[in-house]
Amino acid sequence: MKITQAFTVEAVHRLPNVPEAHHGLNEVEGLDTPTAETIAAWIWHRAKGGLRGLCAVTVFETPMSWAEFAGD
């Protein structure tokens, strides 16, 4: 059995050196560069201990663009 969790990200982050008005995810410790890839890994590392059987975390940027992190 594969258990996964998907999270969406819609314009709530900014990349370093790219002017943008949104500051939400840049304020979170450990998300200095909040891309879909780093957000998926960040969620994985925090959720793995409490979600036995977690196989992957998927973060969607759009319906056709996402990053999936399945551990180290």
CYANA upper distance limits for C-alpha pairs under 8 A (distance plus 0.5 A):
  2 LYS  CA     53 GLY  CA      7.98
  2 LYS  CA     54 LEU  CA      7.88
  2 LYS  CA     55 CYS  CA      6.47
  3 ILE  CA     53 GLY  CA      6.89
  3 ILE  CA     54 LEU  CA      5.78
  3 ILE  CA     55 CYS  CA      6.09
  3 ILE  CA     56 ALA  CA      7.72
  4 THR  CA     54 LEU  CA      6.54
  4 THR  CA     55 CYS  CA      6.30
  4 THR  CA     56 ALA  CA      5.59
  4 THR  CA     57 VAL  CA      6.26
  4 THR  CA     58 THR  CA      7.90
  5 GLN  CA     56 ALA  CA      7.46
  5 GLN  CA     57 VAL  CA      5.74
  5 GLN  CA     58 THR  CA      6.75
  6 ALA  CA     57 VAL  CA      6.44
  6 ALA  CA     58 THR  CA      5.01
  6 ALA  CA     59 VAL  CA      6.06
  6 ALA  CA     60 PHE  CA      7.68
  7 PHE  CA     57 VAL  CA      8.29
  7 PHE  CA     58 THR  CA      6.72
  7 PHE  CA     59 VAL  CA      5.17
  7 PHE  CA     60 PHE  CA      6.74
  8 THR  CA     59 VAL  CA      5.95
  8 THR  CA     60 PHE  CA      5.22
  8 THR  CA     61 GLU  CA      6.69
  8 THR  CA     62 THR  CA      8.29
  9 VAL  CA     36 ALA  CA      8.10
  9 VAL  CA     59 VAL  CA      7.43
  9 VAL  CA     60 PHE  CA      6.74
  9 VAL  CA     61 GLU  CA      5.90
  9 VAL  CA     62 THR  CA      8.49
 10 GLU  CA     61 GLU  CA      7.05
 10 GLU  CA     62 THR  CA      8.39
 11 ALA  CA     22 HIS  CA      7.68
 12 VAL  CA     22 HIS  CA      6.11
 12 VAL  CA     23 HIS  CA      7.32
 12 VAL  CA     24 GLY  CA      6.09
 12 VAL  CA     25 LEU  CA      6.92
 13 HIS  CA     22 HIS  CA      6.15
 13 HIS  CA     23 HIS  CA      6.28
 13 HIS  CA     24 GLY  CA      6.27
 13 HIS  CA     25 LEU  CA      5.57
 13 HIS  CA     26 ASN  CA      6.78
 13 HIS  CA     34 PRO  CA      6.78
 13 HIS  CA     35 THR  CA      8.49
 14 ARG  CA     18 VAL  CA      7.39
 14 ARG  CA     19 PRO  CA      8.09
 14 ARG  CA     20 GLU  CA      6.47
 14 ARG  CA     21 ALA  CA      8.28
 14 ARG  CA     22 HIS  CA      6.57
 14 ARG  CA     23 HIS  CA      6.83
 14 ARG  CA     25 LEU  CA      8.11
 14 ARG  CA     26 ASN  CA      7.29
 14 ARG  CA     33 THR  CA      8.31
 14 ARG  CA     34 PRO  CA      7.55
 15 LEU  CA     19 PRO  CA      8.47
 15 LEU  CA     33 THR  CA      6.39
 15 LEU  CA     34 PRO  CA      7.26
 15 LEU  CA     35 THR  CA      8.15
 16 PRO  CA     33 THR  CA      7.21
 23 HIS  CA     27 GLU  CA      6.93
 24 GLY  CA     28 VAL  CA      7.93
 25 LEU  CA     31 LEU  CA      7.13
 25 LEU  CA     34 PRO  CA      6.79
 26 ASN  CA     31 LEU  CA      6.44
 26 ASN  CA     32 ASP  CA      6.19
 26 ASN  CA     33 THR  CA      7.52
 26 ASN  CA     34 PRO  CA      7.01
 27 GLU  CA     31 LEU  CA      8.07
 27 GLU  CA     32 ASP  CA      8.47
 28 VAL  CA     32 ASP  CA      8.21
 30 GLY  CA     42 TRP  CA      7.88
 31 LEU  CA     38 THR  CA      7.60
 31 LEU  CA     39 ILE  CA      7.54
 31 LEU  CA     42 TRP  CA      7.99
 33 THR  CA     38 THR  CA      7.63
 34 PRO  CA     38 THR  CA      6.41
 34 PRO  CA     39 ILE  CA      6.37
 35 THR  CA     39 ILE  CA      6.52
 36 ALA  CA     40 ALA  CA      6.57
 36 ALA  CA     59 VAL  CA      6.20
 36 ALA  CA     60 PHE  CA      7.54
 36 ALA  CA     61 GLU  CA      7.15
 36 ALA  CA     66 TRP  CA      7.23
 36 ALA  CA     67 ALA  CA      6.13
 37 GLU  CA     41 ALA  CA      6.91
 37 GLU  CA     59 VAL  CA      8.10
 37 GLU  CA     67 ALA  CA      5.81
 37 GLU  CA     68 GLU  CA      7.67
 37 GLU  CA     69 PHE  CA      7.78
 38 THR  CA     42 TRP  CA      6.48
 39 ILE  CA     43 ILE  CA      6.60
 39 ILE  CA     59 VAL  CA      7.72
 40 ALA  CA     44 TRP  CA      6.61
 40 ALA  CA     57 VAL  CA      6.16
 40 ALA  CA     58 THR  CA      6.58
 40 ALA  CA     59 VAL  CA      6.24
 40 ALA  CA     67 ALA  CA      7.29
 40 ALA  CA     68 GLU  CA      6.91
 40 ALA  CA     69 PHE  CA      6.11
 41 ALA  CA     45 HIS  CA      6.71
 41 ALA  CA     57 VAL  CA      8.08
 41 ALA  CA     69 PHE  CA      6.17
 41 ALA  CA     71 GLY  CA      8.00
 42 TRP  CA     46 ARG  CA      6.98
 43 ILE  CA     47 ALA  CA      6.42
 43 ILE  CA     57 VAL  CA      7.65
 44 TRP  CA     48 LYS  CA      6.13
 44 TRP  CA     56 ALA  CA      7.72
 44 TRP  CA     57 VAL  CA      6.52
 44 TRP  CA     69 PHE  CA      7.57
 44 TRP  CA     70 ALA  CA      8.16
 44 TRP  CA     71 GLY  CA      7.56
 45 HIS  CA     49 GLY  CA      8.24
 45 HIS  CA     71 GLY  CA      8.47
 47 ALA  CA     51 LEU  CA      6.46
 48 LYS  CA     52 ARG  CA      7.31
 48 LYS  CA     54 LEU  CA      6.74
 55 CYS  CA     70 ALA  CA      6.30
 55 CYS  CA     71 GLY  CA      8.27
 56 ALA  CA     68 GLU  CA      6.96
 56 ALA  CA     69 PHE  CA      5.92
 56 ALA  CA     70 ALA  CA      4.66
 56 ALA  CA     71 GLY  CA      7.58
 57 VAL  CA     68 GLU  CA      6.05
 57 VAL  CA     69 PHE  CA      5.81
 57 VAL  CA     70 ALA  CA      7.02
 58 THR  CA     66 TRP  CA      7.24
 58 THR  CA     67 ALA  CA      6.12
 58 THR  CA     68 GLU  CA      4.70
 58 THR  CA     69 PHE  CA      6.94
 59 VAL  CA     66 TRP  CA      5.99
 59 VAL  CA     67 ALA  CA      5.89
 59 VAL  CA     68 GLU  CA      6.94
 60 PHE  CA     64 MET  CA      8.32
 60 PHE  CA     65 SER  CA      6.48
 60 PHE  CA     66 TRP  CA      4.62
 60 PHE  CA     67 ALA  CA      7.04
 61 GLU  CA     65 SER  CA      5.99
 61 GLU  CA     66 TRP  CA      5.96
 62 THR  CA     66 TRP  CA      7.35
